[in-house]
Amino acid sequence: MGRAFAAGLVESGLLSGRQIVVAEPAAHRRFALEEELGVEAIASSALVSAKVDALVLAVKPQAFPAVAEELHGRFPKEAVVISVMAGVPTWRISEALAHEAVVRAMPNAAAKVRRSTTVWYAGPAVTEMQKSIASTLLGSIGYALEVEDESLLDVATALSGSGPGFLCLAVEALIEGAVSAGMSWEQARLLAAHTLEGTAALLLAPSAHPALLREAITSPGGTTAAGLRELEKKAVRAAFLEAVLAAWHRARELGRES
């Protein structure tokens, strides 16, 4: 996710590579980041300059204690910290870093193509100027939605954070079904991906509702009705619901474990 952020900032023209410093322990990844994006890549977060305007924490929650020890009290109060760690609340990040201005965000995998769906929350000490910086940075990788309740970040982790994985599983099944019926794998992949893209466009229309769209697509006694009947028989709707709830519970567990 850190690489996606850096790439989004550079490709959008918001910042040049020379204005971005990335901490990456693996030497081959540092070299690749410098070559591809023109950023400065350093071996440890302990080497991060004390003059940064914004710091993006793109580490696993389990790695945060060690990183926090390296960064504790190292940057000015004017800087905004943006965390994309699942489950770790702003108060814990603030306490560990000895820094008040903390924004917590949950991007998803589409950040790699600057189409992320990102939900973010600003802690109580974050100023309007710092919010503006966070909003701009998060907007460089896609759609960003600010929420006023931090607990919704765990819900977003389950929905938009884990959702691409759930949808990819569904797309795999659609492809396999088409291949079983005689279509080539590549043709089926393209059709499934474009079908997903088109459906998303329909759902993004003002006042769109998935149930109403589904009803509009489903003709009595038609092909869609036949397929939906099988999905309901297999309790696919309930399985997706339970998947989101399971991911939500796991996001909360990660916060407690960090």
C-alpha positions as CSV (number, residue, x, y, z in Angstrom):
1,M,0.0,0.0,0.0
2,G,2.9,2.4,0.7
3,R,4.1,1.9,-2.9
4,A,0.6,2.5,-4.2
5,F,0.5,5.8,-2.3
6,A,3.9,6.9,-3.6
7,A,2.9,6.0,-7.2
8,G,-0.4,7.8,-6.9
9,L,1.2,11.0,-5.7
10,V,3.8,10.9,-8.5
11,E,1.4,9.8,-11.3
12,S,-1.2,12.4,-10.3
13,G,1.4,15.1,-10.4
14,L,0.6,16.1,-6.8
15,L,4.2,15.6,-5.8
16,S,7.5,14.8,-7.5
17,G,9.5,11.7,-6.5
18,R,12.1,14.0,-5.0
19,Q,9.5,15.2,-2.4
20,I,8.8,11.6,-1.2
21,V,10.8,9.5,1.2
22,V,9.9,5.8,1.5
23,A,11.2,3.6,4.3
24,E,11.7,0.0,3.0
25,P,13.9,-2.6,4.8
26,A,14.4,-4.8,1.7
27,A,17.3,-3.5,-0.5
28,H,15.8,-4.8,-3.8
29,R,12.5,-3.0,-3.2
30,R,14.3,0.2,-2.3
31,F,16.2,0.0,-5.6
32,A,12.9,-0.7,-7.5
33,L,11.1,2.3,-5.9
34,E,14.0,4.6,-6.7
35,E,14.2,3.4,-10.3
36,E,10.4,3.4,-11.0
37,L,9.2,6.4,-9.1
38,G,12.2,8.6,-8.5
39,V,11.6,8.6,-4.7
40,E,14.3,8.5,-2.0
41,A,14.2,5.1,-0.4
42,I,15.8,4.5,3.0
43,A,16.4,1.4,5.0
44,S,14.7,2.3,8.2
45,S,11.9,4.6,9.5
46,A,14.4,5.8,12.1
47,L,16.1,7.7,9.3
48,V,12.9,9.7,8.4
49,S,13.5,13.4,8.4
50,A,12.1,15.5,11.3
51,K,10.9,18.0,8.7
52,V,8.2,15.9,7.1
53,D,4.7,17.5,6.4
54,A,2.9,14.1,6.3
55,L,3.8,10.6,7.3
56,V,1.9,7.6,5.9
57,L,2.1,4.5,8.1
58,A,1.7,1.6,5.7
59,V,2.8,-1.3,7.9
60,K,1.2,-4.4,9.3
61,P,-0.4,-3.8,12.7
62,Q,1.9,-6.4,14.2
63,A,4.9,-4.4,13.0
64,F,3.7,-1.1,14.4
65,P,5.2,-1.3,17.9
66,A,8.7,-1.6,16.5
67,V,8.1,1.2,14.0
68,A,6.5,3.4,16.6
69,E,9.6,3.1,18.8
70,E,11.8,4.3,15.9
71,L,9.4,7.3,15.1
72,H,8.5,8.3,18.7
73,G,8.5,12.1,19.0
74,R,10.6,12.6,15.8
75,F,8.4,15.0,13.8
76,P,6.8,18.4,14.3
77,K,3.3,18.8,15.6
78,E,2.3,20.5,12.3
79,A,2.8,17.2,10.4
80,V,-0.2,14.9,9.9
81,V,0.2,11.1,10.4
82,I,-2.0,9.0,8.1
83,S,-2.3,5.4,9.1
84,V,-3.6,2.7,6.8
85,M,-3.2,-0.1,9.4
86,A,-6.2,-2.3,9.9
87,G,-7.8,-2.1,13.4
88,V,-5.3,0.2,15.2
89,P,-7.2,3.2,16.7
90,T,-6.0,6.8,16.4
91,W,-5.5,7.1,20.2
92,R,-3.1,4.2,20.2
93,I,-1.1,5.6,17.3
94,S,-1.0,9.0,18.9
95,E,0.2,7.6,22.2
96,A,2.8,5.4,20.6
97,L,4.2,8.1,18.4
98,A,3.8,11.0,21.0
99,H,2.0,12.9,18.2
100,E,-1.5,14.3,18.3
101,A,-2.5,14.8,14.7
102,V,-3.5,11.3,13.5
103,V,-5.7,10.4,10.6
104,R,-6.8,6.8,10.1
105,A,-7.6,5.5,6.6
106,M,-8.6,2.3,4.9
107,P,-7.7,2.2,1.2
108,N,-8.1,-1.0,-0.8
109,A,-6.2,-2.9,-3.4
110,A,-7.4,-0.7,-6.3
111,A,-5.0,2.0,-5.0
112,K,-2.5,0.3,-7.4
113,V,-4.5,1.6,-10.3
114,R,-5.6,4.9,-8.6
115,R,-9.1,3.6,-8.2
116,S,-9.1,2.9,-4.4
117,T,-12.2,3.2,-2.3
118,T,-10.8,4.9,0.9
119,V,-12.7,5.6,4.1
120,W,-10.9,7.9,6.5
121,Y,-11.3,9.5,10.0
122,A,-9.5,12.4,11.5
123,G,-8.7,12.3,15.2
124,P,-9.9,15.2,17.4
125,A,-6.5,17.0,17.3
126,V,-6.3,17.2,13.5
127,T,-6.7,20.7,12.2
128,E,-8.6,21.8,9.1
129,M,-5.4,22.4,7.3
130,Q,-4.2,18.9,8.2
131,K,-7.5,17.4,7.1
132,S,-7.1,19.1,3.8
133,I,-3.6,17.6,3.3
134,A,-4.9,14.2,4.2
135,S,-7.9,14.5,1.9
136,T,-5.7,15.5,-1.0
137,L,-3.2,12.7,-0.4
138,L,-5.9,10.1,-0.1
139,G,-7.7,11.5,-3.2
140,S,-4.5,10.9,-5.2
141,I,-5.2,7.1,-5.2
142,G,-9.0,7.2,-5.9
143,Y,-12.3,8.0,-4.1
144,A,-12.0,9.1,-0.5
145,L,-14.9,9.3,2.0
146,E,-14.5,11.0,5.4
147,V,-16.5,9.6,8.3
148,E,-17.1,11.2,11.8
149,D,-17.2,7.8,13.7
150,E,-13.9,6.0,13.9
151,S,-15.6,2.6,14.5
152,L,-16.8,2.7,10.9
153,L,-13.1,2.2,9.8
154,D,-13.4,-1.4,10.9
155,V,-16.6,-1.8,8.9
156,A,-14.8,-0.2,5.9
157,T,-11.9,-2.6,6.4
158,A,-14.4,-5.5,6.0
159,L,-16.4,-3.9,3.1
160,S,-14.2,-2.0,0.8
161,G,-10.8,-3.2,2.2
162,S,-11.6,-7.0,2.0
163,G,-14.4,-6.6,-0.6
164,P,-12.1,-6.9,-3.6
165,G,-11.1,-10.3,-2.4
166,F,-14.7,-11.4,-2.1
167,L,-15.6,-10.0,-5.5
168,C,-12.6,-11.7,-7.1
169,L,-13.8,-15.0,-5.8
170,A,-17.2,-14.4,-7.4
171,V,-15.5,-13.4,-10.6
172,E,-13.4,-16.5,-10.6
173,A,-16.6,-18.6,-10.4
174,L,-18.2,-16.6,-13.2
175,I,-15.2,-17.2,-15.4
176,E,-15.2,-20.9,-14.6
177,G,-18.8,-21.2,-15.4
178,A,-18.3,-19.6,-18.8
179,V,-15.3,-21.8,-19.5
180,S,-17.3,-24.9,-18.6
181,A,-19.9,-23.8,-21.2
182,G,-17.3,-23.5,-23.9
183,M,-15.8,-20.0,-23.8
184,S,-12.0,-19.4,-23.7
185,W,-10.6,-18.3,-20.3
186,E,-9.4,-15.0,-21.6
187,Q,-12.7,-14.1,-23.2
188,A,-14.5,-15.0,-20.0
189,R,-12.1,-13.0,-17.9
190,L,-12.6,-9.9,-20.1
191,L,-16.4,-10.3,-20.1
192,A,-16.5,-10.8,-16.3
193,A,-14.3,-7.8,-15.5
194,H,-16.2,-5.5,-17.9
195,T,-19.5,-6.8,-16.5
196,L,-18.3,-5.9,-13.0
197,E,-17.1,-2.5,-14.2
198,G,-20.5,-1.7,-15.9
199,T,-22.5,-2.9,-12.9
200,A,-20.4,-0.6,-10.6
201,A,-21.2,2.3,-13.0
202,L,-24.9,1.6,-12.7
203,L,-24.7,1.4,-8.9
204,L,-22.9,4.7,-8.7
205,A,-25.7,6.5,-10.4
206,P,-27.7,8.9,-8.1
207,S,-30.3,7.1,-6.0
208,A,-29.3,3.7,-7.4
209,H,-30.3,0.7,-5.3
210,P,-28.9,-2.8,-5.9
211,A,-32.2,-4.5,-5.3
212,L,-34.0,-2.3,-7.8
213,L,-31.3,-2.8,-10.4
214,R,-31.4,-6.6,-9.9
215,E,-35.2,-6.5,-10.4
216,A,-34.8,-4.5,-13.5
217,I,-32.3,-7.0,-14.9
218,T,-34.4,-10.0,-14.0
219,S,-37.1,-11.0,-16.4
220,P,-39.8,-13.5,-15.2
221,G,-38.7,-17.0,-16.3
222,G,-35.5,-15.7,-17.9
223,T,-31.9,-16.6,-17.6
224,T,-31.1,-14.2,-14.7
225,A,-34.0,-15.5,-12.7
226,A,-32.7,-19.1,-13.2
227,G,-29.3,-18.2,-12.1
228,L,-30.5,-16.2,-9.1
229,R,-32.6,-19.1,-8.0
230,E,-29.5,-21.3,-7.8
231,L,-27.6,-18.6,-5.9
232,E,-30.4,-18.3,-3.3
233,K,-30.6,-22.1,-3.0
234,K,-26.8,-22.1,-2.2
235,A,-27.3,-19.2,0.3
236,V,-24.7,-17.1,-1.5
237,R,-26.3,-13.9,-0.2
238,A,-25.9,-15.1,3.4
239,A,-22.3,-16.2,2.7
240,F,-21.3,-12.8,1.5
241,L,-23.0,-11.2,4.6
242,E,-21.1,-13.5,6.9
243,A,-17.9,-12.8,5.1
244,V,-18.2,-9.1,5.7
245,L,-19.0,-9.7,9.4
246,A,-16.1,-12.1,9.8
247,A,-13.7,-9.6,8.3
248,W,-15.1,-6.9,10.6
249,H,-14.5,-9.0,13.7
250,R,-11.0,-9.8,12.5
251,A,-10.2,-6.1,11.9
252,R,-11.2,-5.4,15.5
253,E,-9.0,-8.3,16.7
254,L,-6.0,-6.9,14.9
255,G,-6.5,-3.6,16.7
256,R,-6.4,-5.4,20.1
257,E,-3.4,-7.5,19.1
258,S,-1.2,-4.6,18.0
